[in-house]
Amino acid sequence: MSLLEVTNLRVRYDTPRGPVWAVDQVSFKLDAGETVALVGESGSGKSTTALAILGLVAFSGGTVETGEIWFGGKNLLALREDELRAVRASEIALVFQDATAALNPFLTIGLQIAEVLEVHRGLSRREALVAAGKALGDVGIAEPEARLASFPHELSGGQRQRALIAMSLIAKPKVVIADEPTTALDPALALLVLDLLRREREQNGAGVLLVSHDLELVASEAKRVHVMYAGRVAESADADELFAAPWHPYTAALWRARPRLDGERPKRLAAVAGAPVDPAALPTGCAFHPRCEFVVERCRRERPDLSGLLRAEGAMSLRSGRRSACFEKERLALPREEASTP
């Protein structure tokens, strides 16, 4: 049984322009000791999915319309608020993308980190503060004991992000949801944070759900990847298969558009054609078709389901769980010399 299993999750926001489904029929699994990634452009539904897992969508004005989220033999969507509070931070921790918004400006960093251990592990205030100081040191903050008395505004952006990561990991949760955990950090500190997440995974058996738009980071850290576009999963595959030969034009375009430090420097970075769709006015058919180089008439009329290949190799794709929501995935999956033959 998977550590965490999300099935047919659908999240709706009611807007003046009508309902918007920020997450639409999203399903995935996370096992103990592995990293699974959700990737895509801003607005694709990645962070909303993360919030839904911990029952936080309502605080942003959203509603979980359908779906199930199974953890520890319980459907999290069926729990009461007090039951969810016992799970948050203790069993499932979320590293928020914006540390400034996530931290309480009126409490010291030490008290905010220590509170996790006081509430969920029953430690005394003194014991919890000692552990909090060690946790700050583990994430690379100098003079951690002195920083326990600092308020969030007295720390730099990178220090706030690291303090938030320390708070998320201090109770040794079984699942760590990391929403763009290295965004505010320089490369050296980003590597430190990634090492901490690897340690939680390898030594403590935690499952890591990595939410990111950094494809190089995802390719190096994740075992399995789910590419999201307009609230839906466009492609799912093992990371090595996905980036070696994408089966969806959106995945291929994202991979081409990533900045490169190796090889010859291009004159100009590649870009995904067009602009992200308006979630309140999705086009008919495939949501990606206005930007797609492989578009055919069927794409404008019908919305493709997430499925494997139909040709001979399809049996292998079904066993591996590889899926793509594209009518033209057969063409994309062909070897390049075959795909270029008329």
C-alpha positions in Angstrom: 0.0 0.0 0.0 1.3 3.5 -0.9 2.2 5.9 1.9 0.0 8.6 0.3 -2.5 8.1 -2.5 -4.5 10.9 -4.2 -7.4 9.8 -6.4 -9.5 11.9 -8.7 -8.9 15.1 -6.8 -11.0 18.1 -8.0 -10.7 21.6 -6.5 -13.0 24.4 -7.5 -12.8 28.1 -6.9 -15.9 30.2 -7.5 -15.0 33.5 -9.2 -17.1 36.4 -10.6 -16.4 34.9 -14.0 -17.8 31.5 -13.0 -16.3 28.3 -11.4 -12.6 27.6 -12.0 -11.3 24.0 -11.5 -7.7 24.7 -10.3 -7.2 20.9 -9.9 -9.2 18.6 -12.2 -9.2 14.8 -11.7 -5.6 14.5 -10.4 -4.4 11.1 -9.2 -0.9 9.9 -8.0 0.8 7.8 -5.4 3.8 8.4 -3.1 5.7 5.5 -1.5 7.9 5.6 1.6 11.5 6.6 0.8 10.8 8.0 -2.6 10.5 11.5 -4.2 7.6 12.2 -6.5 7.4 15.6 -8.4 4.6 17.8 -9.6 5.9 20.1 -12.3 4.4 22.8 -14.6 4.1 26.5 -15.1 2.7 28.9 -12.5 -1.1 28.4 -12.3 -1.0 24.7 -13.4 -2.5 23.5 -10.1 0.7 22.2 -8.3 0.4 24.2 -5.1 -3.3 23.8 -4.9 -2.9 20.1 -5.0 -0.4 20.4 -2.1 -2.8 22.5 -0.1 -5.6 20.1 -0.7 -3.7 17.2 0.8 -3.6 19.0 4.2 -7.1 20.4 4.0 -5.9 23.9 3.5 -7.8 24.7 0.3 -10.8 26.2 2.2 -8.5 28.9 3.7 -7.7 30.2 0.2 -11.4 30.2 -0.8 -11.4 26.9 -2.6 -13.6 23.8 -2.3 -12.6 20.2 -2.7 -15.4 19.0 -5.0 -14.5 15.3 -5.4 -11.7 12.9 -4.7 -10.0 10.9 -2.0 -6.6 11.3 -0.3 -5.5 8.2 1.6 -2.9 8.3 4.3 -2.4 5.9 7.1 -5.6 4.0 6.2 -7.7 7.2 6.4 -9.2 9.4 3.8 -7.9 12.8 4.8 -10.8 14.6 3.0 -13.2 12.9 5.4 -11.4 14.0 8.6 -12.7 16.7 11.0 -10.6 19.8 11.4 -9.2 18.7 14.8 -8.2 15.4 13.3 -6.4 17.1 10.4 -4.5 19.4 12.9 -3.1 16.2 14.5 -1.8 15.2 11.0 -0.3 18.5 9.9 3.4 19.0 10.8 3.4 15.7 12.7 2.7 13.2 10.0 2.6 15.3 6.9 4.6 18.5 6.7 4.3 21.3 4.1 7.2 23.6 3.3 5.4 26.7 1.9 6.8 28.5 -1.0 6.6 32.0 0.6 8.3 31.8 4.0 7.4 35.5 4.8 3.7 34.7 4.6 4.0 31.3 6.3 5.8 32.5 9.4 4.0 34.4 12.2 5.6 37.9 12.4 4.7 38.3 16.1 6.4 35.2 17.4 10.1 34.4 17.5 11.6 31.8 15.2 12.4 29.6 18.2 8.9 29.6 19.6 7.4 28.7 16.2 9.7 25.8 15.6 9.5 24.6 19.2 5.7 24.6 19.1 5.7 21.7 16.7 7.5 19.5 19.2 5.4 20.7 22.2 2.1 20.1 20.5 2.8 16.9 18.6 5.6 15.2 20.5 4.9 16.4 24.1 8.3 17.9 24.8 8.7 20.7 27.4 9.4 24.2 26.2 13.1 23.9 27.2 13.5 20.6 25.4 11.8 21.8 22.3 13.9 25.0 22.1 17.1 22.9 22.4 15.9 20.8 19.5 14.9 23.9 17.6 18.4 25.3 17.9 19.9 22.1 16.5 17.3 22.1 13.6 18.4 25.7 12.7 22.0 24.6 12.7 21.2 21.6 10.5 19.8 23.9 7.8 22.9 26.1 7.8 21.9 29.0 9.9 24.9 30.5 11.8 24.7 30.9 15.6 21.4 29.0 15.7 20.8 29.3 19.4 21.1 33.1 19.1 18.6 33.1 16.2 16.0 31.4 18.3 15.1 34.8 19.8 14.9 36.5 16.3 11.6 37.5 14.8 11.0 36.7 11.1 11.7 40.2 9.9 15.1 40.1 11.5 16.2 37.3 9.2 17.1 37.4 5.5 14.8 35.8 2.9 17.1 32.8 2.7 17.2 32.5 6.4 13.5 32.6 6.7 13.1 29.9 4.1 15.6 27.7 5.9 13.9 28.3 9.3 10.6 27.2 7.7 12.3 24.0 6.4 13.7 23.3 9.9 10.2 23.7 11.3 8.8 21.3 8.7 11.4 18.6 9.3 11.8 18.8 13.1 9.0 16.3 13.9 10.3 13.7 11.4 7.1 13.6 9.4 6.3 10.6 7.2 5.5 12.8 4.2 7.2 16.1 3.3 5.5 18.3 0.7 8.2 20.7 -0.5 6.7 23.6 -2.5 9.6 25.2 -4.4 11.9 24.7 -1.4 15.0 26.2 -2.9 13.5 29.3 -4.6 14.9 31.9 -2.3 18.3 30.2 -1.7 21.7 30.6 -3.3 23.1 27.4 -5.0 25.2 26.3 -2.0 22.3 26.6 0.4 19.9 25.0 -2.1 22.2 21.9 -2.2 22.1 21.8 1.6 18.3 21.8 1.7 18.2 19.1 -1.0 20.7 17.0 1.1 18.3 17.4 4.1 15.3 16.2 2.1 17.4 13.2 0.8 18.4 12.4 4.4 14.7 12.4 5.5 13.9 10.1 2.6 16.9 7.7 2.9 17.4 7.5 6.7 13.9 8.1 8.0 11.9 6.6 5.1 9.9 9.8 4.5 8.1 10.2 1.2 8.8 13.6 -0.5 6.4 15.3 -2.8 8.4 17.9 -4.6 6.5 20.8 -6.2 8.7 22.7 -8.6 9.1 24.3 -12.0 12.8 23.6 -12.0 13.1 20.6 -14.3 16.8 20.1 -13.8 16.1 19.8 -10.0 13.2 17.5 -10.6 15.3 15.3 -13.0 18.0 14.9 -10.4 15.8 14.3 -7.4 12.5 12.6 -8.4 11.8 9.0 -9.1 8.5 9.7 -10.7 7.1 12.9 -12.3 3.6 14.2 -13.0 3.5 17.2 -15.4 0.5 19.5 -14.8 -1.2 21.9 -17.2 -4.4 23.8 -16.6 -5.2 21.8 -13.5 -4.8 18.4 -15.1 -2.0 15.9 -15.3 -0.7 16.0 -18.9 1.9 13.3 -18.5 3.1 10.8 -15.8 6.2 8.7 -16.0 9.4 7.7 -14.3 11.8 10.7 -14.4 14.4 9.1 -16.6 11.9 8.0 -19.2 10.0 11.3 -19.1 12.9 13.6 -19.8 14.7 11.2 -22.2 11.6 11.0 -24.5 8.5 13.1 -23.5 5.2 11.8 -24.7 3.4 15.2 -24.4 4.3 18.3 -26.4 4.0 20.4 -23.2 6.6 18.3 -21.4 8.9 18.5 -24.4 8.5 22.3 -24.6 9.3 22.7 -20.9 12.4 20.5 -21.2 13.7 22.5 -24.2 13.1 25.8 -22.4 15.2 25.0 -19.3 18.4 27.0 -18.8 21.5 25.0 -19.6 25.0 25.3 -18.0 26.5 22.6 -20.1 27.3 22.4 -23.8 27.3 25.3 -26.2 25.5 28.4 -25.1 22.4 29.1 -27.3 21.9 32.6 -28.7 18.5 32.7 -27.1 16.6 30.5 -24.6 13.8 28.4 -26.1 10.3 29.3 -24.9 7.0 27.5 -24.7 5.0 29.0 -27.5 2.0 31.2 -26.6 0.8 32.1 -23.1 -0.8 29.9 -20.4 -4.5 29.6 -20.8 -7.0 31.5 -18.7 -8.4 29.0 -16.2 -11.7 30.7 -16.2 -12.0 30.4 -20.0 -10.4 27.1 -21.0 -10.6 26.3 -24.7 -12.6 23.3 -25.9 -10.8 20.1 -26.5 -7.2 19.8 -25.2 -6.3 22.9 -23.1 -2.8 22.9 -24.6 -3.9 22.9 -28.2 -3.5 26.7 -28.8 0.2 26.4 -28.0 0.9 23.0 -29.5 3.1 22.3 -32.5 1.5 18.8 -33.0 -2.2 20.0 -32.9 -4.7 18.2 -35.2 -8.4 18.9 -35.6 -9.4 16.3 -33.0 -7.4 18.3 -30.4 -9.7 21.3 -30.9 -12.8 19.2 -30.3 -12.0 16.5 -27.7 -10.2 16.4 -24.4 -7.7 13.5 -24.3 -7.6 11.2 -21.4 -4.4 10.2 -19.5 -3.5 6.8 -21.1 -0.6 4.6 -22.4 0.3 3.8 -25.9 -1.9 1.7 -28.2 0.8 0.2 -30.4 3.0 -2.8 -29.5 5.1 -0.9 -26.9 1.8 0.0 -25.1 1.9 -3.1 -23.0 5.2 -2.1 -21.5 3.9 1.5 -20.9 0.9 0.1 -19.1 3.1 -2.0 -16.8 5.4 0.9 -16.0 2.4 3.2 -15.4 3.5 5.7 -18.0 0.7 7.9 -19.3 0.2 10.9 -21.5 -3.0 13.0 -22.2 -2.2 13.6 -25.9 -3.9 12.2 -29.1 -0.5 12.4 -30.8 1.6 10.6 -28.2 2.2 7.8 -30.7 4.1 10.2 -32.9 6.1 11.7 -30.1 7.0 8.2 -28.7 8.4 7.1 -32.1 12.2 7.1 -32.5 13.2 10.4 -34.1 14.1 9.0 -37.4 10.7 7.2 -37.7 8.8 10.3 -36.5 10.5 12.5 -39.3 9.6 10.0 -42.0 6.5 11.2 -44.0 
